[in-house]
Amino acid sequence: MDKAHDVLIRNLWEHTALAEEDIAEIRALTFVVRDFEPNEDFIRQGDRPEVSALVVSGLIARYHLLGNGRRQYLAFHLTGDLPDAQGLFIDQMDHGLSALGPASVAFIPHRELLAAFQRRPTFGMAVWRETLLDAAIFREAITNNSARPMQVRMAHLFCELFYRARVAQLVRGSRCRFPISLAQLGETLGMAIATVNRTLADLRLSGTMDLREGELIVLKWRELQRIGDFNPTYLQLKRRALK
């Protein structure tokens, strides 16, 4: 379980200075780790969970399930993220969470977290800040999908994921895991599959990136950042991942 505790501490450190007592409180939490297959759900709309999830490894997608069975992907969560911290403060989940590729998730009882927040308010504020960062990503996604041209929209998403992966120390050279299908990419960006193919082809021709075999490959970061109109300020990360 030490790995699960370590990834949570490292993630919270990106935006909150934790005291030794806060770290000790986190290490005392009970984590139950489960492995999930690609596209396997672990939170569904309407659930009333009594545990919070921590991504230990892999990539997690947050989505809305529409009446016709289609999904609108809202955000992606990397190692160290708490993708359903909102569940601590609401009675019923209004979204689902699923693994995109193989993933490990640790579950922490709500009662333990709430008791830990009372003992260590700084820890509670750090988790609350996680929900605010999620909200900032949601706001950016709304702007991205409604106001930006298709190529800019896709490039911005790739920039955000690569930047966050770099901060989480998940980038190897110019590559990070992004096991998404073209259909899921369309459901994220509000694009038909033909538009996804055409837009991805244009970005490949620019020489800035590639997406193949479940990996996002960034070849020219600054140019991809320019194309995507990407400014990482909204992510509120202390560490400057890429210049």
SVG drawing of the C-alpha trace seen along z (x, -y; Angstrom):
<svg xmlns="http://www.w3.org/2000/svg" viewBox="-32 -31 46 37">
<polyline fill="none" stroke="black" stroke-width="0.4" points="0.0,0.0 3.0,-2.3 2.8,-3.1 -0.8,-4.4 0.1,-6.6 3.2,-7.9 1.3,-8.9 -1.3,-10.7 1.3,-12.7 3.2,-13.6 0.1,-14.8 -1.1,-17.0 2.4,-18.4 2.0,-19.9 -0.3,-22.6 -0.3,-22.3 2.6,-22.4 2.0,-19.4 3.5,-19.2 5.0,-16.0 1.8,-15.5 -0.3,-15.7 1.9,-13.1 1.6,-10.8 -2.2,-11.2 -2.3,-10.2 0.0,-7.2 -2.5,-6.0 -5.4,-5.8 -6.7,-2.5 -6.3,-1.9 -7.9,1.1 -6.4,1.4 -8.2,3.0 -7.1,3.6 -9.4,2.7 -9.6,3.8 -9.8,1.3 -13.3,-0.4 -14.3,1.1 -16.5,-1.2 -16.0,-1.6 -18.3,-4.5 -21.6,-4.9 -24.1,-7.8 -26.5,-7.5 -24.1,-5.7 -23.9,-6.6 -20.3,-5.6 -18.9,-5.4 -15.3,-5.4 -13.1,-7.8 -10.9,-6.7 -7.2,-7.4 -5.6,-6.6 -2.5,-4.4 -1.6,-3.7 -3.2,-4.0 -5.6,-6.5 -9.2,-7.1 -12.0,-8.8 -14.8,-10.8 -18.0,-10.8 -21.7,-11.6 -23.9,-8.8 -26.5,-10.2 -30.0,-8.9 -29.1,-7.2 -26.3,-5.3 -23.5,-7.5 -20.9,-9.0 -19.5,-12.5 -16.0,-12.3 -15.4,-15.2 -11.9,-14.8 -9.0,-12.4 -7.2,-11.5 -3.6,-10.3 -1.6,-8.7 -2.1,-10.5 -5.5,-12.1 -8.6,-11.8 -11.2,-11.7 -14.2,-11.4 -13.3,-13.6 -16.7,-15.4 -18.3,-12.3 -17.3,-13.4 -19.6,-16.4 -22.6,-15.2 -25.1,-12.5 -25.3,-11.0 -22.8,-10.9 -23.8,-12.7 -21.1,-11.1 -19.3,-7.9 -15.6,-6.8 -14.0,-4.1 -10.5,-2.9 -9.4,-3.8 -6.6,-1.2 -5.5,1.2 -5.5,-0.7 -5.1,-0.3 -7.3,-2.3 -7.1,-2.6 -10.3,-3.1 -10.4,-5.1 -13.4,-5.1 -15.1,-8.4 -15.4,-8.1 -11.6,-7.9 -11.0,-10.8 -13.5,-13.1 -12.0,-12.2 -8.5,-12.9 -9.7,-16.3 -10.9,-17.2 -7.5,-16.2 -5.5,-17.8 -7.4,-20.7 -4.5,-21.3 -5.0,-17.8 -8.7,-18.6 -8.0,-21.8 -5.6,-20.0 -8.3,-17.6 -10.8,-20.4 -8.3,-22.2 -8.3,-19.0 -12.0,-19.6 -11.3,-23.2 -8.6,-22.1 -11.1,-19.6 -13.5,-22.5 -10.8,-24.6 -10.2,-21.7 -14.0,-21.4 -14.2,-25.2 -11.3,-24.9 -13.0,-21.9 -16.2,-23.8 -14.3,-26.7 -12.2,-24.2 -15.2,-22.3 -17.5,-25.3 -15.2,-28.1 -12.1,-26.6 -11.6,-25.3 -11.2,-21.5 -7.4,-21.4 -6.9,-23.8 -9.3,-21.8 -7.5,-18.6 -4.1,-20.1 -5.2,-21.7 -6.3,-18.4 -3.1,-16.7 -1.1,-19.6 -3.0,-19.4 -2.6,-15.7 1.1,-15.8 1.8,-18.7 0.0,-16.9 1.7,-13.6 5.1,-15.4 4.4,-16.9 3.3,-13.4 6.6,-12.0 4.7,-9.7 6.5,-10.9 9.3,-8.9 11.3,-10.9 8.6,-12.3 5.9,-9.7 3.1,-9.2 0.4,-6.6 -3.0,-7.6 -4.9,-4.5 -7.9,-6.1 -9.8,-5.0 -10.7,-7.4 -14.4,-7.0 -13.6,-8.0 -11.5,-10.9 -14.6,-12.1 -16.8,-11.7 -14.3,-13.8 -14.0,-16.6 -17.5,-16.6 -16.3,-15.5 -17.7,-13.0 -15.3,-10.1 -14.5,-11.5 -13.6,-14.8 -11.4,-13.1 -9.5,-11.3 -9.1,-14.4 -8.0,-16.6 -5.5,-14.0 -4.1,-13.6 -3.5,-17.4 -1.7,-17.4 0.5,-14.6 1.3,-16.5 2.4,-19.4 5.1,-17.2 4.2,-18.2 2.7,-14.9 1.5,-11.4 -1.0,-9.1 -0.3,-5.4 -0.4,-2.1 -1.9,-3.8 0.7,-6.5 0.7,-10.2 4.0,-11.3 5.0,-15.0 7.7,-15.8 7.6,-19.7 6.2,-20.9 6.3,-24.6 4.7,-24.3 1.9,-22.0 1.4,-24.5 1.0,-27.3 -1.4,-25.4 -3.5,-24.4 -3.5,-27.9 -2.4,-26.2 -1.6,-28.2 -1.2,-25.8 -1.9,-28.5 -5.4,-27.1 -3.8,-23.9 -2.3,-25.7 0.7,-23.4 3.7,-24.6 6.2,-22.8 6.9,-24.1 6.7,-20.9 7.5,-22.4 8.6,-25.8"/>
</svg>
